[in-house]
Amino acid sequence: MLLHAPHVKPLGQRSSIRRGNLVVANVACTAGKNPTSRPAKRSKVEFIKENSDHLRHPLMEELVNDETFITEDSVQLMKFHGSYQQDNREKRAFGQGKAYSFLMRTRQPAGVVPNRLYLVMDDLADQFGNGTLRLTTRQAYQLHGVLKKDLKTVFSSVIKNMGSTLAACGDVNRNVMGPAAPFTNRPDYLAAQKAALDLADLLTPQSGAYYDVWLDGEKFMSSYKEDPAVTEARAFNGFGTNFDNSPEPIYGSQYLPRKFKIATTVPGDNSVDLFTQDLGVVVIMDDSGQQVQGYNLYVGGGQGRSHRDADTFPRLADPLGYVAAADLFAAAKAVVAVFRDYGRRDNRKQARTRHMLAEWGVDKFRSVAEQYLGKRFQEPVPLPPWQYKDYLGWGEQGDGRLYCGVYVQNGRIKGEAKRALRAAIERYSLPVVLTPHQNLVLRDVRPEDREDIEQLLRAGGVKELVEWDGLDRLSMACPALPLCGLAVTEAERALPDVNTRIRAMLTRAGLPPSQPLHVRMTGCPNGCVRPYMAELGLVGDGPNSYQLWLGGGPAQTRLAQPYAERVKVKDLESTLEPLFGAWRAGRQPDEAFGDWVARLGFDAVRQQAAAAAAAAPVGTA
């Protein structure tokens, strides 16, 4: 549904162009009849947003009452401020109702965390949370277990210590991902990280409600200032991307139909799961390798779905085109404006860019976006093959200092390991980077401090990278039970044991410990750890029960497909072990599990798994 009629400057007739093997008429597409002339239904959330005075009410009133919870209207608004209300199902007391608490999520473009903010988050976790810090798959923090009465203290502490939670959730652009590469001598990586920060600034809500709610309207002064080019690009409204005279020039009073996700990276580095993003941005350097020439853009990726609802689905992003360096912000606004004005507002399950791309096709989406951009997208620049990177272990930054990528199992920093990390980060004033795979990179380590840092971490039980099984290193799980209201089964707490069992199955199948296998596990189908890109995805579909998704690529460039439903945890061996045996017997040299599945197809995979099961019963060598 179109919220306002964009001022469109026609691009006129253009010649045909070739996209792959398909010749497409390169003519500006119009949306046809103005959608504002058609009556459209809107979901309840749309009215909550519209009547909130840009995310203020009734949240401000409910935060100061004596209840331990907020109502549904405020829950929806609270998301925009970076928090979800939760109920700890394992702490409910008989006759006392739900055990309410809040999850707070930060905004950390490209995962960059200053030393001061890390220490504050560590303190807040102990003082007001459940004593743990959770690293997310979008390179941010989650603080679990915050009580309503402590919310203002927690939020204001983050804001006043170089952090923010604004737009970490809600129907806006979420935290912008970027490669966690710690290299100071790579202009391409530095450009990708700056693009992540600038795009986050460009699309940050502007109304001031965030500071009204958490700082009582105090105009908190920060040393950080956004790039003036971002400020100028946000204000520009030559092609109908903005609402004139609105506190929210890009979002308006109804914000986006639902969440929007962006990631930036460099050619070949798919550490950010580029193809799962609503907008993917790839930095293209000039021939000197020192200056940004432009950007390849991808649009329409996403992961969330609902079980047994064919109208919801994961999808890979399509190539949208290439823009010159000076046009990145305008292009991002154009894509967001298309989603804002034409995305569904009646059905939140289908309110994502991937559903628009599935219905329209990329050529129509591109043509409508070009109207908001005011020029044509160019052909994408050819790129090298994509690779998975995690930046774990020790390495050189490029400026004489070192980095140390620390594996954090399922992103949960807790106990002695939390204290050890705190000691090292505080003693040596280290900044950190949160990675897209729930890990942590310590930055700016002087070579002479390496041994002491290693001793501090070892004393706290932080394992060296070689001590972790490769399965764990490549795995991810969402928090799931007991706090997530969407979870129908375990994930974070279950995956370590599941991985141990998978390792035993692989060993019995004759596969070496060095064989990579990407496993991702969720407690529901919403896809928070991007399980539909995994070689082996376990997606919760009931108590101790999972769908199995197979066939994603090791570089996260191919979607997995549903292989089996309602597989009980106790039955994993009988389902998976024959698959691993067939893989070992029938794969090509060094062929990854996901590649083997995709090459054969499910019919052949099932036949070969059945043959393997008959030849070697489960549990035998």
C-alpha positions, 0 to 999 in steps of 0.5 A, a space after each residue: 500500500 502506498 502511503 504517499 504518492 512519490 514525485 516520480 521523474 520519468 526516465 523515458 524509453 531505454 534500450 534492451 539489456 541482457 541480464 544473464 541469458 535473459 534479454 529484458 526490456 529496459 523501460 521504466 516500469 510504473 506501478 500502474 494505478 496509484 495504490 492510494 486509490 484502492 482501499 486496503 486493510 491494515 494490521 493492528 500494528 499499523 494503527 498502533 504505530 500511527 497513533 503513537 506520536 512517533 513511538 512515544 505513547 502509551 509506552 512512556 506512561 506504562 514504563 512508570 506505572 507499578 505493573 511488571 509488564 507493559 501492554 500489547 500496544 507498548 510491546 509493539 512500540 518497545 521493539 523500535 527502542 530495542 527491546 522485547 518483553 519476555 516471559 521466563 516459562 521456567 520461573 512461573 510461580 503457581 498462581 502468580 502469572 507470567 515471570 516478565 522480564 525484558 530483552 535489550 538489544 544494542 545497535 552495533 554497525 559492523 559489530 564494532 564495540 568501543 572498549 568503554 561500551 564493552 565494560 558497561 555492557 559487562 557490568 549491566 549484565 551482572 547488575 540488571 540482567 541474568 549475568 550473561 551477555 548474548 552475542 547475536 547473529 547480527 553482530 549486536 548484544 542481547 541482555 536478557 532478564 532485565 526487569 521493567 523497573 530497571 529499564 531506564 537505568 539500563 537504557 540510559 547507561 548504554 546511551 551515555 557510554 557510546 552505545 545505542 539500542 534505537 532501531 535494534 528491533 521494530 519495523 525499521 532498518 535493523 542493525 547493519 552488518 559488516 565484515 568483522 575483518 580486523 585489518 587496518 591495512 585493507 581499504 576495501 574492508 574499512 570501506 565496507 565497515 564505514 558503509 555499514 555505519 553510514 547506512 545505519 545512520 542514514 536510516 536511523 529514526 529521527 523523531 527524538 522519541 528515543 531520547 524522550 523515553 529514555 533520557 526524559 528529553 535530555 539532549 545528550 551530547 555525544 562526541 560521535 557525529 554522523 558524516 555530513 554526506 549522510 545528513 545531506 542524503 537523508 534530507 534530499 527528496 528530489 524523487 519522492 523518497 521522503 515525507 515533507 515536514 515530517 519528524 520521520 522524513 524516511 519512515 513517516 508515521 507508520 514506519 516500514 511494513 516490517 523489519 528491513 536488514 542490510 549487510 555490507 561486505 567486500 567481494 569474496 567475503 560472505 561472512 555476513 550471509 549476504 544473500 539473506 539480507 533485504 539489501 546486500 551491499 558489496 564494495 567495489 574498489 578502483 584499480 588502485 585498490 585505494 578508493 571506492 568505485 561503487 557498489 554491487 547491490 542485492 535485494 530481497 533475501 530473507 529467512 523467516 517462515 511459518 511451518 506449513 504455510 507455503 506463503 512464507 518462505 526463505 529466499 536468496 537475494 537477487 542482483 539489483 545492479 551497480 551504483 557509483 560510490 556517490 549514489 549509495 545512500 540514494 540507492 538505499 533510500 530508494 530500495 527502502 522507499 519501495 518496500 515502505 510504499 508497496 510492501 504489505 501492511 495487512 499481513 505481517 507474515 508477508 511483509 518483507 522484501 522477499 515476498 515483494 520480489 517473489 510476486 513482482 520479480 526483480 525487474 519490476 522491483 528494479 524499475 520502481 526503485 529507479 523512479 525513487 533513485 532518479 537514474 538507472 542501476 548499472 550492470 553488476 560488476 563480476 565478482 570472485 567466488 564467495 567464501 565463508 570466513 570467521 576471523 578466529 584465532 590470532 593474526 596481524 591487523 596490518 599496523 604492527 598490532 594483533 587481533 584475537 578471534 575468540 570462539 563463543 559457543 552459541 554466542 553466550 558469554 558467561 561464568 569464568 570465561 566472561 570474567 576472563 574476557 573482561 579482565 583482558 579487555 579492561 587491562 589492555 583497553 581493547 576494543 572488540 568486534 562482534 562477528 556475524 557468527 556470534 563470536 568476539 574479536 579482540 582488537 589492537 593487541 600489542 605483541 608484547 601483551 599476547 602471552 599475558 592475554 592468553 594466560 588470562 583467558 586460559 585461566 578463565 577456561 576460555 579454550 584455544 581455538 584448536 581445542 574446539 571441535 570443528 562442528 562447534 566452530 561452524 555451528 549456530 543456535 538461537 536462544 529459544 527456550 525458556 525466554 523466547 515467546 516464539 520457541 517451541 523447542 530447545 536450540 542453544 541449550 540443546 546444540 552442544 549435545 547434538 553436535 557431540 552426537 553428530 561427531 560420533 555419527 561422522 566418525 562411525 561413517 568414516 569421516 575425519 575430524 577435519 571435515 567441515 559441516 555447517 549446522 544451525 539450530 533454531 527453536 522455531 521456523 523464524 530463522 534467527 540463525 539463518 538455518 535455511 542456508 546451512 548444510 544441515 539445519 534443524 528447525 524446531 517444529 514441536 517439543 524435542 522435534 525438528 524439521 531437517 533442512 539439507 543442501 545449503 552451501 558451505 559458503 552460504 550461497 544456496 538455500 537448503 530444502 526441507 528433507 524431513 519433518 517432526 524428527 525427534 531428538 532421540 531419533 537423530 541417529 537413525 535419520 542422520 547416520 545413514 545420510 553421513 554414510 552415503 555421503 562418505 561413500 558417494 561423494 566426489 573428492 572433498 565434496 561438502 555435505 551440502 554440495 553432495 545433497 544438492 548435486 544428487 537431489 533428495 530422491 537419490 539421497 534417500 535411496 543412497 541413505 537407505 542403502 547405507 542404513 541396510 549395509 551398516 546399521 546405526 551405531 556400528 562402525 
